[in-house]
Amino acid sequence: MKHKQIPAVVVLICFASLVLLAAGAAGAQEWKPARNVDISIASGAGGAADRQGRQLQKLLLQAVPGIPSMTVTNRPGGGGTVAWTALALHAGDAHYIATLSTAFVTNQILGVGQLRYQDLTPLNILMREYVVAWVRAESPLASAKDVIARLKKDPASVSFAFAAARGNQNHIVIGMVARAAGLDPKAVKTVVFSSGGQGMMAALGGHIDVWVGTPGGALQHMQSGAARALGISSTQREAGKLAGVPTFREQGIDASYYAWRGFVAAGGLTPAQTAFWDQAFARVVRTEEWKRDLDDNGWAEDFKASAETRMHLDAEYEMLTRMLADLGLVTK
């Protein structure tokens, strides 16, 4: 039986096709930044999101080879909506990422803007964060119990302030404190600042009575003697630098809650792009410097990669919808 000889040109074409297919497969499996990565901070300067973004910029550049450069831009406004809406304009481009917080979900529940959390690509959750209420050192309020007592006498006699979005974790805890005093959460006086840094200066200046915000923000002023913590929203006392802060629960106040922080990218990312950021952040959270950052800011480690974060956001949307409705912030 005769065998036909395959022409050399056909062999060459087939070989070239295989090479191109292999190159395409490799490209589909791997991605890394080819230019500067822009990190949007979803609040103004000086707050927890600002510290998070700038610390992770440094750690990513140190721990992850191959990132050409990273810049950080504060885009405050709309409780994070300005930053996240700007991010959404870069669909499919993994060179743009932004800080992620609970407000990413609560904004949607409250109808702030048109952007949905499903429109973007969650990259991770890096930590959980409890809420601390504090006053300046000169305040006559010595404990959370004092706040409850004053609220019961006159709901308008205590002003609370927080950043940077109505309905976020800080607002939720204020609502829980109001409930503990037997009040409608809408009856208490609240002021929303565009950044924690701006709001904390107002608290230290005596322009508002109680600042409700991040442990990291509280720690820096507690350590200098300028502020006194009234309570923290953890279920039990934290270790380390927060060990001296009493929980709301131990003071007879049902106000236990934690928020979370991480990063998000635009919609339409490929699996390879998402995988790069999964691996990059997983490398960062294993570093000793990141563990020191957690302690310095009163953060609790709680790393979730992209797929797990997506599921977490779905569950949080359901839970926060019920919680905000119970607090009277949305209609059931």
Buried (B, 14 or more C-beta within 10 A) or exposed (E): EEEEEEEEEEEEEEEEEEEEEEEEEEEEEEBBBEEEBBBBBBBBBBBBBBBBBBBBBBBBBEBBEEBEEBEBEBBBBBBBBBBBBBBBEBBEBBBBBBBBBBBBBBBBBBEBBEBBBEBBBBBBBBBBBBBBBBBBEEBEBEBBBBBBEBBEEEBEEBBBBBBBBBBBBBBBBBBBBBBBBEBEBEEBBBBBBBBBBBBBBBBBEEEBBBBBBBBBBBBBBBEEEBBBBBBBBBEEBBEEBBEEBBBBBEBEBEBBBBBBBBBBBBBBBEEBBBBBBBEBBBBBBEEEEBEEBBBBBBBBEBBBBBEBBBEBBEEBBEEBBEBBEBBBBBEE
